[in-house]
C-alpha cells in the first residue's frame, strides 16, 4: 500500500504557513487597534477648552465628529477603556494559544508561553501605549481625525456594556461624595491656628492664612478706592504730563477723558523714555495702552490668572453702571499672600496707632481688609454688617445708619467703635476696641 503522506505534505505545509501568516496579521491588527485606542484617550482628554470650542464650530466634518464624542465624556471614557482592555486581552490570549499549539504539550510549551507573554506585554506597552500616546499628545486633532470614526463605531457597539458600567460608577461616586467631608475656608483657617506650632513664625502663619483665604477675596476688598487713584487727563500737554509723572512716582498710571469714570487706557512711563526730550506739543497719547476692566465681585485668584494670561499688571474696577470704583494691581494680589511689599514710593505702613493690645486708632478711609490684618482677625469678621462697605468709615455708616458725630460710639459683637474725627462729609478717624476674652469664650463654645 502506498503511503499518501508525500502527496499531501506540500498542501499541509502550505495550510500551516497560511495559518501562521493570518494569525500574525491578526495579531498586528489587534496591536494597531490597541495603539489607536490608547492614543485616542490622550488625544481626547488633552484638548484645551479653546480647542474644543474651535472644533465644535469648525466647518470640517471630522473635527465636528470629535466634538460630538466629547459632548459625553463619561461614555467616551468608558468606551475607550472597554475597547482598549478587550483588545489587549484578546491579543495576549491568541498569542498564548498559538504558542502552545506550535510547541505542543509539556514543559517546553509552558516556558514558551511565559516568554511569549513577556514579549507581548513589551509590544503592548511600547507600541500599543507609549508611542501612540506621545504622538497623540503632540498632534491631538490630527490623531483623532484618524481614530474618531473607529471610536464612534466602538461607542455604538459597546453601549450595552458601557452604560451599565457608568450607572455603577455614578452610584459609587454619590456614595463617596455623601461620606466625604467639606471644609470651609473659616474652618481651615481655624485648623491652621490649632496645628501651627511654636516653630512656625508669625510671617509663615500670615502666608498660610493668605493662601487659605485667597480664593474668597474679591477685587472690591483689596482695591484702591477711586478717591485714592492717581490718574492723568488725556488733554494734558507733554510738559504738564511730565511734571505730574515726577510728582506721582508711579510706573503705570490710568489716563481718563473728562472724568475718572471715563478711563481711556493705561500709560506706562517707560514708553515715554525715548521721547523725554520732546517739546510740549508731543502727542504722548499715542503711547496709551488698552485698559483691562473688571467687575467688583471678581475673585482675585481668577484675576491673578487673567493677569498672567494677558500679561498686564493693573485693572480698573467698575460697578454695574460702568463707573470707576477703584484700581487693583498685581502687587495688591501678591500682597494678600506674602504680606506688604514696600518700595521707595510706598508709605511706611498702614496709617494706624496701637494704643494697647486691644485698642487701635485708624483713619476712616482704611480698608476693612487692612483693619482685620492689623488686629489679626479673620477677613469675614464684619461680614454680616458691612453691606457693600470696604472701608472702616463705610462700616460705621452701616452701623449708625447715618453720618455720626465726633465722640459717638457704636458697639457690634465684641467691638466698640468711637468716632474721633469727622466732618460733614466723612468719618476721618476711628478708635476700635475689642474684647479678646469674649472672642476666646466664643471659640471655646464652638469647640
WOVENSUL-V994041 format. One record per helix or strand of 2 or more residues. SS is the DSSP state (a for helix, b for strand). FROM is the first residue (numbers start at 1). TO is the last residue. If there is no record, write none. Layout:
SS;FROM;TO
SS;FROM;TO
This chain:
a;5;45
a;49;56
a;61;70
a;73;103
a;107;138
a;140;157
a;159;179
a;185;195
a;202;216
a;219;222
b;224;225
a;226;228
b;231;233
a;238;248
b;252;256
b;263;268
a;269;275
a;284;287
b;293;295
a;300;310
b;314;318
b;324;329
a;330;338
b;352;356
b;359;363
a;368;374
a;392;400
b;409;412
b;415;422
b;427;434
a;436;446
